[in-house]
Amino acid sequence: MEDILQCSGLSKHYGKFAALYDVTFSVPRGGVVGLLGPNGSGKSTFIKLAMGMLQPDAGSITINGLAPSPVTKAVTAYLPDANYLDEHVRVEGQVKYYADFFKDFNHGKCEALLERLGISPKQKIKTLSKGNKEKLGLILTMSRDAQLYILDEPIAGVDPAARDFILDTVMTNRAEGSTIFLCTHLIADIEPILTYAIFLNRGKVVMQSSVEEVHEKQGKTLDQLFREVFRW
């Protein structure tokens, strides 16, 4: 079976600045893959290309063998790195929007997660704390029975307890056989759940490897290797 996501010779420029240059890699099905790099390395640009929000200047990117389109978005659950919720509706209104828009939305899963978090469907989103808004966004994303989950910096700016909740939610609520694609610079926190890692620096892939291979062949944690590759 083909990889869930593939890119070949992918490049994107903003004027003369190369946000991504000749990026080539594949994301296998069923694993937890980290696109890892410091801020400004091109991670968010890559995600926008994968979601069809930007068009590449060169090369290609495909999901399930298809260029980004409504067809690929139907099987891809995306969590952006900024709050995207409608502040003026109640939680139940945002849930209904997701259920109407995505055929793979799982109501039972969503209700269980909201109850676990103690968020009432009747609450207005603007009354939620910043942390609970972020968790609500994650709940809506993970309540889809998607083939691919793309999560952009899901644990940035949250406290350790919230990070534990987020990672537990991701791992216990993903659809069976699905792929998790995490973009982050916080390696130590997500290393325990990763199966494969891609290091991105200044728009270029500088390393890609299974996490097991890093541990066995280099005798280092992924976090240690990351600090060596990206040290100032």
GUVEXGU-861214 format. One record per residue: residue in one letter; y, z, x of N, C-alpha, C, O in turn. Coordinates in pm, whole numbers, plus 50000, padded with zeros to 5 digits. Each point is the difference from the previous one (the first is absolute). Layout:
REM GUVEXGU-861214
aYZXYZXYZXYZX...
***
This chain:
REM GUVEXGU-861214
m498805000050084501205000049916501255000050088500075007350098e500904984449865501214998950080500785013050004499885008449911d500934993250193500865011850010500985000249883500374989549947i500055022450014500915001249886501394994550033500654994249914l499795007750211501334995250041499894993450136499365005250091q501264983249923500014992850127501404994850028500704995549909c499715005250216501244993350039499774992950133499265004850086s501394983849929499814991850120501334994150043500654992849925g499765010350198501254994650054501215003549918500964992349994l499015019449942501055003749905501295003850073500005008650088s501094984949874501305002850062501085000749892499974992649902k500985016650120501135001349909501245003950080499975009850075h501104982649910501255002650071501115003549901500054995049888y500835013850157501265002649930501094995150094500405007050093g500084980949882500914993950097499254997350129498974993350000k501555012050111499344998250129499005011150031499264999350099f500725010949816499105011450025498624997249944499864996549882a499115005050201498624997849957499415013349952499645008550080a500274993249788499415012149945498494999950019499405010450024l499994977849966498584998050028499854987050078500684990149972y498435010150128499824987950080498524997650028499355007950069d500134981249879498634995450029498975011149976499135002550083v500975003949802499105011049966498714994549939500034992449903t498845011550156498704995449952499035011849993499755006550102f499714996349782498935009849986499394998749861500544993349912s498315013150070499325000249872499725014449960499805008650085v500204993949786499705013349947498664999249926499904993449897p499075013450154498694999649935500005007549868500815009049977r498264987349937499885006649870499375013850015499115002150083g501365007249836499335012749986500415011050094499525011349988g501364985950107500405010250095501375005749972500644997049899v499815011550194501355005649996500684995450129499695004850109v501234985949878500614993350114501445004850017500765000549904g499605002950219501355004250029500774989450075499564995250104l501615000949842500954991650074500995009850059500855005549929l499054996750202500685011250064501054995250098499774990650077g501385015849920501064996450092501235008249973500155005649891p500754995250207501245007749979500894993249897499774988549962n501255018649994500974994049909500604987650065500345000250118g499804989249804500574987750052499004990750067500394990150062s498315013049924499004991750067499584987949918499324991150051g501095008449822499674988549915499045003149887499584990949928k500075021850055499015003749898500474996449859499274993849923s501955010150043500494997549864500194985049974499794995349888t500624997350215500124985549984498634994049969499884991249915f499095013750154498664994949974499605002649855499474991149934i500795021050017499645003349863500734990949901499404995249904k501875002550119500774991449908499444985749999500034993449897l499475002150217499364986850005498695000349921499694990749925a499545020050092498725001249929500205000649848499154995349924m501965010550034500275001449857500794988249944500335000049881g499974990150201500734988349953501475002249979500674991949937m499855019250117501435003049987500824992350104501204998049983l498144997750123500604991450101499054988550027498815000849970q501724988550085499194988550039499994998950153501045001850062p497814995249998499954998950147500734987750050500104990049930d500405011050193500604988450066498934991350064500194987950017a498685018350018498894992750059498735007949974500045012049976g498824981150029498725006649981499685002449854500694995049911s498275012750066499545002249863499495014249982499615006850095i500424997649779499425012949962499314998049866500564993949909t498205011250080499254998449876499345013149959499665008350084i500164993249786499245011049941498924993749914500304992149910n498455011350116498894993449932500034984950021499594992449912g500915003450203500054985750031501144992549937500094987850015l500815019249915501104993549930501345004950053500155011650038a500834979549964501355003950038500545009849897499624999449883p501285009950159500565009749905500574993449876500774990450008s498835014949877500364994049871499705010249891499485010750031p500814986349844499615009249893498495002749998499575010849957v499634979650087498555001950003499625010850101499155008449971t501464991550147499685010150101500615013649964499415010450029k501754989549907500615012749958499165007049893500055012249987a499174980049938499165005749896498855008350058499415008249930v500274989650198498915007650063500525009250110499215006450070t502114994349947500615007950107500925010749941500934996949926a498795015650105500855011149956500925003750116499545003250109y501754996449868501005001650106500855012349976500555001949892l499565006650211500895011549996501104998050104499725000950119p501524996349838501094998050097500435013150064499595010849958d501244988150145500425012050075501235006649939500495009950055a500014985049834501165006049934499695001949852499154993149945n501545016449992499795002849858500344987649916501094994550011y497975001349907500194988149918499915003049850500044990949918l499845021950047499805003849861501294998849919501105001450054d498754996249817501134999349909500415014349963499295006749924e501824997850128500455013949982500295003349854500035011849964h500194978249952500505002549865498885000749895500295002049882v498474996550159498905000749904499185012650025500145006550103r499014996649802499065011150018498804995250081499774988050015v499485021550035498814996750078499084990949920499484990150053e500325013149820499114992049917500504985649983499204990849983g502105007350023500564986549991499674991950125499684988149991q500405018350126499654993150124498514996950004499584989550047v499615019849902498554997849993499704988049909499184991550034k501495008049851499784988849906500384986750063499314990049981y501785010050096500424987850068498904995150094499674988150001y499775020950076498914996350093498794995049922499384990050038a500275017049855498834996249921500184986249937499054992249991d502175004849965500284987049939499994988850105499604988749972f500865014750147500214989750103498734997050078499774988650039f499405021849985498824998250084498735002249918499785010849945k499394979050047498775000749922499015010050059499135005249929d500994997650203499045009150063500465014649998499415008450068f501634994649855500505013849995499005008949927499524996649892n500185015050169499005009349948500705012249940500455008850073h499654991649794500715010949931499385013650030500715009750024g497974990949974499325012850022500315005750136500235012050015k499764979450084500305004550136501445005250008500255010350061c500674982549878501415003950003500215013549931500695008650053e498714993349830500165012549926499465011850080500615010750001a498264987450065499405010850079500905003950117500145011850031l500464978350034500865002750114501305006749956500495009150068l500074986649820501225006349950499735014749964500825008750028e498034993849911499655013849964499805008550125500425011650005r498934982650095499785007450125501335003750065500135010850057l500834980449934501305002350062500925008749913500995005350049g498684996049824500835008049910501224992649950501015006249969i498904980650024501114992049948499714996549855498964994249969s501965009249942499844996849859500424985549975501034995650051p498194997149871500394986349965501344999349929500654989549999k499785021749941501265000249924501235002450089501134998449955q498645005350171501135002550091500764987150030499404989450018k501925011849988500794988750047499904999250152500025010350068i499864977849983499784998350143501175005650080499815005150110k501404993849836501175005050075499995015150019500725005250084t498465001949837499925014650013498955004350103499945011850035l499264979050013498985003550098500625002350137501024994050034s498355014550045500455001850138499714987350080499214991649958k501445007350157499784988350086498524998750036499434989149998g499945022350034498594999750036499114995549886499054992450021n501265012249858499184996249886500234985549959499104993549947k502105001450077500224985749976499134991650094499424989949960e500515014450166499174992850096498525000849961499264990250011k500335021649943498605001649958499724991749875498914994449986l502055004949923499814991949880499834985350037499154993049945g501655002350149499854986250046498624997550056499394989649974l500115020050103498664998850057498955000149890499064992050004i501095017049898499045000849890499924986749925498904995249970l502244999050000500014987249928499314989150082499264991949946t500995008150183499384989950087498495001850007499254990449986m500315022050036498575002650017499255000249867498775000649999s501944999049888499334999349870499564985849966499354997749898r501004993050187499494986449982498644998650068499785005550108d499314987249830498714997150061500134986950078499404989849965a501395010750141500364988150076498974997050109499185008550035q500884979450017499164996350115500675004050131499335003250098l502004996649902500775003050122501165009249963500754997149907y499385014050167501145009149983500864999050125499535002850110i501734993349875500934999250112501015011349984500775000349905l499215009050190500845012049992500965000250119499575000850115d501724998549857501034999350104500565014050026500725005549917e498955000250199500475013350041499815010449890500965006549960p497804995249991499795009049886500185014850032500185007949907i499794996050221500145014350032501275003150078500175011250049a500714979149963501265002450073500925008949917500174997949880g500435012150186501015008249935499465010349902500775005449920v497934997450084499465010349911499405011350083499664998150117d500225013549822499495011750073498484998950017499364991949934p500065016450155498564999150027499125001549877498994993149988a501385015749920499195001749878500014987349916498984996049945a502194997750046500114987549924499214988950068499414991549932r500575008550201499224989950072498535001449967499304990149980d500225022350016498595002449966499694994849859498974993849978f501945008849928499814995249863499954984849997499154994149933i501774999750138500094985350000498724993850056499424991149939l500155013650177498814994250063498755002649917499144991449989d500765020549951498865003149914500014991049877498954995249957t502235002549986500124991449883499594985850033499314993449922v501125001750194499664986450042498494998650014499414990449949m499965018950120498594998550032499075002649881498934994149991t501475014649918499115003449889500244991549876499205000549907n501864991750091500324992149880500024985050023500304992449908r499395003250210499904985650025498834994249922498985006649981a501174981149975498914993349930498824997750095500204997950120e498605002549828498814998050082500034986450069500244989749937g499515010350195499984987650076501374994650038500104989350060s500955018049905501364995350027500405002550145499335007250074t501774986649964500555001450135501355007049993500844996849916i499365012850173501295006850013500704994550124499424999850109f501824995749875500804994850111501255008750011500914998949918l499115009850183501075009850018500954995850111499564996650110c501715003749863500994997450104500735013050030500585006049910t499414998350216500635012850033500225001350149499434992550080h501435017149958500165003750140499485014350022500075005150112l499425001349784499505013750008498484999650019499245001649905i500344996250218498604996950028499095012149985498934999049940a501475012450114499125011750003499545003949860498855004249981d502034994549920499675004349864498984990949934499165004649922i500904982350107499104990949929498784996050082499084993749947e500895009850181498874995950084498645003949942499074992050009p500785019949932498675003849948499454990649893498794999549980i502074993049951499504991549892499924985350040499464991949925l501095004450192500034986050040498664995250054499295007450067t500394980049902498834993650059500414989150100499234996650090y501984998049894500454989150087501515001450020500725004449909a499754992050208501435001450031500564987450063499344993550082i501885003149878500734988850058501335005450048500785005349920f499504993450210501275004550056500984988450000499714989250052l501455013249890501054989949993501225005250074500455011249976n500104980750115501175004050077500954988350016499634989450050r501605012649906501034989650009499524986849943500254989250055g499055011949832499584988149928498744993350050499634989449950k499705016650148498784994050054498845009849995500195012150014v498614982649967498805008350005499675002950146499794990750078v500175022049959499715003750139498595005750016499515001350112m499845002249776498635004850006499415000349860500705003149904q498024993650086499285002149875498575003750032499354993650084s500155016749849498705005350034499505009249890500795005549924s497894996050069499475010549912500345013450062500085001350122v500135008649795500345013450050498835005750080500205006850100e498604990449856498805004750071499974994650143499645007250093e500734980149923500014994050134501045006450090499755002050119v501415001349826501035006950078499475013350050500185003650117h499175003849794499485013150038498904998850106499995007650097e499104982849885498844999150088500334993550134499595005050105k501144983849893500244992450123501185005250080500004999050123q501015006449809501185004750072500035015150014500805005450077g498345001549847499955014550011501285006849958500365010650053k500354983349852501285005449956500064999749848499274992649934t501605015650013500294998949858500954988149980500644995450094l499415000049786500924989249968501445004250024500824992150046d499475020549922501355005150020500385000250148501124996550036q497945007550050500264999950145500274985950049500934997750077l498264992849877500184986150042501334994549948500694992750071f499645010849808501274995649941501185004950084500944992450025r499025020150018501085005750081500114993150135501104998650054e497764997050001500044992850127500594986049983500824995650079v498744997649817500464986249977501484999549968500714990950043f499775019149880501374999449953500935010150066501085002849948r498515002750165500885009750066501264993050050500004988150034w501085019849967501294994450044500004998250151501004995550056
***
